[in-house]
Amino acid sequence: MYAVVATGGKQYKVAEGDVLRVEKINGEVGSTVAFDKVLLLSDGENVKIGQPEVDGVTVHGQIVDQGKSKKIIVFKYKRRKRYRRKQGHRQPYTAVRIDRIEA
């Protein structure tokens, strides 16, 4: 059984036991989180596609980690104009382990 959930402006295909890194969700490590924006649900034989969401389906998970991704460098440069700007960025994330999919 798997589902497609939407969170943080992105869509993720999840199954029970998966660990996924999503955009930061407020909460402590060990607390539970529920995704109710389920766009698709499949049990192996039947597929339910929501328009836009599937009613009565919730994906439950547990927060495993709160952290920051690797640093990326944002470098702006204009040749022959003495213009250089260097900036770093680390995007915060939340790692969630999917416990169950309730249909």
Sequence and secondary structure as in RCSB ss.txt:
>XXXX:A:sequence
MYAVVATGGKQYKVAEGDVLRVEKINGEVGSTVAFDKVLLLSDGENVKIGQPEVDGVTVHGQIVDQGKSKKIIVF
KYKRRKRYRRKQGHRQPYTAVRIDRIEA
>XXXX:A:secstr
 EEEEEETTEEEEEETT EEEEE     TT EEEE  EEEEE SS EEE SSS TT EEEEEEEEEEE   EEEE
EEETTTTEEEEEEE  EEEEEEEEEEE 
